[in-house]
Structures are given as C-alpha cells and as structure tokens.
Amino acid sequence: MSSWSNIDAAANAPYWAVNSTVAKNNPNHARPTAANVALLYGNTTADAYITGETVGLFMVDASEEQVQEAGAAKPPHSGWNLKTTGSGGRAGRVHWETLVSLANVTTDANSDDATLPDAVFTIVQPATLGGPVSAASANTVTFSVAGTSVIPSSAVLTYQWQVNNNAGGTWVNLPNGTGVTTGQPGNMTKTGANTPTLILDPTGTTANNYVFRAQITATNPGISNSSNVTYSANARILITA
C-alpha cells in the first residue's frame, strides 16, 4: 500500500519526505513520524530545518502547476512537492522538487496558497491626484485598477471599492449612487463601485482627504475549496469648495 494519497492533508503526505535532507540542524526532525511530517507539511517558517532556508511540503494541483511565482520556477508537476526558499543572501531563490507525481488531485486544502495562490495578477496603483478637484464644478475624479496576467485563465476577479476617512476610521464598502451610510462620504455621486474603475463626482467637501482603495479578489472556480487572494491599492482625494 502506498504511503501517500492524492488528498491534500498532512496525514496523506509521504512520510519519507522527512529525512536528513531537510533536517541537518535537528536530527529529531528526520524521523518519519506523523508528528514530523505534520511540521513539514505547509511549513513557511524560515530556518526550521536548514539555516538560511525555508523548507515546506505542499500538494500542488494541476492549476497551481501552471503558476510561476515572481523570481521562481513553476512547480515541476502536480502532486507532493518539496519547496525550498532561500533567505538572507539567498533570498528570492526558490527550488521545487516533485516527490510524488500525481495526475489527479482530488482535493486541495490550500495549505500552499500562502506561497502559491490559486490566481496571480498584477495591479496598477491608482495615482494620487495631481491637484484638488473643485466641488463647485462638474469635474469628476477617476481611480482605475488594471488586472493583468491572470493565471490560470479560469480565475475570476471581483472588485469592491472601499473608503476610509484617513483619520483613524475603518474601511467601508462603497456603494454606487448618492446614498450615505456610516463611514461613507456624503455630497458625492459614486459610479463603478464594483468595477476596475471608480468615478467620483463630489458636490461638497465632505470627503476631502478621504482615501479610496480597490479590494480585488481572485477566485479559481476550477479548484475545490478555492481560497481567495485579495489585493488592494490606495489613492487619496483632495476637494476644494
């Protein structure tokens, strides 16, 4: 009987992944026990096994196999993979080693999502206004976020613009229209609150110096129990009477 399965959980990981290769500093970690493989499974703690390196055991499914992290190679194959990330002078150096190649991963517990998300994309920071906008005119303010290089192509991006009073307040979801609720600015028409582009038309100075951000969530419907990866970008608005 195999010592592993295609279900993403520490109890189903290959016990022999825990050996002297990843335990040079602590021989006790080299014993192939359930407790030791549980420590290696999904590990993101630096120097836990080897000084100057972070070593972790991850299940990679077919979609994650296609994802290339910044400055790193793609995992070579879906299945049980050992990931080694350098630190200090070796920071940014990533090495993947496939221990068990599996064509079918039946579940993905997303233990690896902290280092290998279900979707990767880039965003363009909305620029702070070059000057204030006059509330007395028909000027509008446009903040845009561009989502590009979405991997895998099945990933779905959703948008929610939020606002903060920039004075110790909390982030509040922004609705479309002129409605005002707790924490949201009045005297302003808001358009595109759930799109990549937010358009603000202030009719007063209530929201002067408020900060807006786009909260973007990438979800891959092709992965069972897919987790969300959220990014944000901030921009400030200046309004004069």
C-alpha positions in Angstrom: 0.0 0.0 0.0 1.3 3.5 -0.9 2.5 5.8 1.9 0.6 8.7 0.4 -2.6 9.6 -1.3 -3.9 12.4 -3.6 -5.9 14.1 -0.8 -4.2 17.3 0.4 -3.7 16.7 4.1 -0.6 16.1 6.4 -1.9 12.6 7.1 -1.8 11.7 3.4 1.7 13.1 2.7 4.7 10.8 2.1 6.3 10.2 5.4 9.7 9.7 3.8 9.7 13.4 2.8 11.0 13.9 6.3 14.6 12.8 6.2 18.2 14.0 6.8 18.0 16.2 3.7 15.6 18.7 5.4 16.9 18.2 9.0 20.5 19.0 9.0 20.2 21.2 12.1 17.8 18.9 14.1 18.2 15.1 13.6 15.0 14.6 15.6 13.0 16.0 12.7 14.5 13.4 10.4 12.4 10.6 11.8 9.5 9.7 9.5 6.7 10.1 12.1 3.2 11.6 11.7 4.2 14.5 14.0 7.3 15.3 12.0 5.6 15.2 8.6 2.9 17.4 10.0 5.6 20.0 10.9 7.0 19.9 7.3 3.5 20.0 5.7 2.8 23.6 4.6 5.8 24.9 6.6 6.6 28.6 5.9 8.9 29.1 9.0 12.4 30.0 8.0 15.3 28.1 9.4 13.0 25.4 10.9 15.1 22.7 9.2 18.1 24.3 7.5 19.7 27.6 8.4 19.1 30.1 5.6 16.3 28.2 4.0 12.5 27.7 4.4 11.5 24.1 3.5 7.9 23.0 3.2 5.9 20.1 1.8 2.9 21.1 -0.4 0.3 19.4 -2.5 0.2 21.1 -5.9 -2.8 20.6 -8.2 -3.0 20.9 -12.0 -4.0 24.6 -11.9 -1.3 25.6 -9.4 1.3 23.7 -11.5 0.8 26.4 -14.2 1.6 29.3 -11.8 5.0 30.8 -11.8 5.8 32.9 -8.8 7.9 36.1 -9.2 11.5 35.1 -9.4 10.8 31.4 -9.1 10.3 28.4 -11.4 7.0 26.7 -11.7 6.4 23.5 -9.7 7.6 20.7 -12.0 4.5 18.6 -11.6 1.2 18.3 -9.7 1.4 16.1 -6.7 3.5 16.2 -3.5 6.3 18.8 -3.9 9.1 20.0 -1.6 9.6 23.7 -1.8 12.9 25.3 -0.6 13.1 29.1 -0.4 16.4 30.9 0.4 16.7 33.7 2.9 19.4 36.2 3.8 21.9 36.3 1.0 19.9 33.7 -0.9 16.6 35.5 -0.6 14.3 35.0 -3.5 15.9 31.7 -4.7 13.2 29.1 -4.9 13.6 25.4 -5.7 10.8 23.0 -6.3 11.3 19.2 -6.1 8.5 16.8 -7.0 8.5 13.9 -4.6 5.3 12.2 -5.8 3.8 12.9 -9.2 0.0 12.7 -9.2 -2.2 13.3 -12.3 -5.3 13.6 -10.2 -5.5 15.7 -7.0 -9.0 15.1 -5.7 -9.0 17.9 -3.1 -6.9 21.0 -2.5 -6.8 22.1 1.1 -4.9 25.2 0.0 -2.1 24.8 2.5 0.1 26.1 -0.2 -2.0 29.2 -1.0 0.1 31.4 1.2 3.1 30.9 -1.2 1.3 29.6 -4.4 -2.1 31.3 -4.8 -4.9 30.0 -7.0 -4.6 33.0 -9.2 -1.9 35.6 -9.9 -2.4 39.0 -11.5 -0.8 42.5 -11.4 -2.5 45.7 -10.4 -1.7 49.3 -11.3 -1.7 51.7 -8.3 -4.3 54.4 -8.7 -2.4 57.7 -8.7 -2.9 60.4 -6.1 -4.5 63.4 -7.7 -2.1 65.9 -9.1 -4.2 68.7 -7.6 -7.6 69.2 -5.9 -10.9 68.9 -7.7 -13.5 71.6 -7.2 -16.8 70.6 -5.8 -18.4 73.6 -7.4 -17.6 72.4 -10.9 -18.7 69.4 -12.9 -15.3 67.8 -12.5 -15.1 64.1 -11.7 -12.3 62.0 -10.2 -11.4 58.7 -11.7 -9.4 55.9 -10.0 -8.6 52.9 -12.1 -7.1 49.5 -11.3 -5.8 47.3 -14.1 -5.8 43.5 -13.6 -3.5 41.7 -16.0 -1.6 38.4 -16.4 -4.3 36.4 -14.7 -3.2 32.9 -14.2 -4.9 30.5 -14.6 -7.3 31.8 -17.2 -10.2 30.3 -15.2 -9.7 32.7 -12.3 -12.4 35.2 -11.8 -11.7 38.7 -10.5 -14.3 40.7 -8.4 -13.9 44.3 -7.3 -15.1 46.2 -4.3 -14.0 49.8 -3.8 -13.8 51.0 -0.2 -13.3 54.3 1.6 -11.6 55.4 4.7 -11.7 58.9 6.3 -7.9 58.9 6.7 -8.3 59.9 10.3 -8.3 56.5 12.1 -11.5 55.3 10.6 -12.2 51.8 9.3 -12.5 50.7 5.7 -16.1 50.7 4.5 -17.5 49.2 1.3 -18.6 51.9 -1.2 -22.0 51.7 -2.9 -23.0 53.2 -6.2 -25.2 56.3 -6.3 -25.5 59.1 -3.7 -26.5 57.1 -0.7 -24.7 57.6 2.6 -24.2 55.1 5.4 -21.9 55.1 8.4 -18.3 55.9 7.4 -19.1 56.9 3.9 -18.8 60.4 2.5 -21.8 62.5 1.6 -22.1 65.1 -1.2 -20.8 62.7 -3.8 -22.1 60.5 -6.6 -20.2 57.2 -6.9 -20.1 55.1 -10.1 -18.3 51.8 -10.7 -18.0 50.7 -7.1 -17.8 47.1 -8.2 -15.7 47.6 -11.3 -12.0 48.3 -12.1 -12.8 52.0 -12.5 -14.3 54.2 -9.8 -15.7 57.6 -10.8 -16.5 60.2 -8.1 -18.4 63.4 -8.6 -18.2 65.5 -5.4 -20.8 68.2 -4.8 -19.3 69.2 -1.5 -16.1 69.0 0.6 -17.3 66.3 3.0 -14.9 63.7 1.6 -11.8 65.9 1.4 -8.7 63.9 2.1 -10.6 60.6 2.2 -8.7 57.6 1.0 -10.2 55.1 -1.5 -8.9 51.6 -2.3 -9.9 48.8 -4.7 -10.2 45.4 -3.0 -9.7 42.7 -5.6 -10.5 39.1 -5.0 -9.2 36.3 -7.3 -11.1 33.1 -7.1 -10.4 30.0 -9.2 -13.7 28.1 -9.6 -11.8 25.1 -11.1 -10.2 24.3 -7.7 -12.2 22.6 -5.0 -12.4 24.8 -1.9 -10.5 27.5 -3.7 -9.3 30.3 -1.4 -9.5 34.0 -2.1 -6.4 36.1 -2.8 -7.0 39.8 -2.1 -5.0 42.8 -3.2 -5.6 46.5 -2.7 -4.3 49.8 -3.8 -4.9 53.2 -2.2 -5.4 56.7 -3.5 -6.4 60.0 -1.8 -8.9 62.6 -2.9 -8.5 66.4 -2.4 -11.6 68.5 -2.8 -11.9 72.3 -2.7 -15.2 74.3 -2.4 
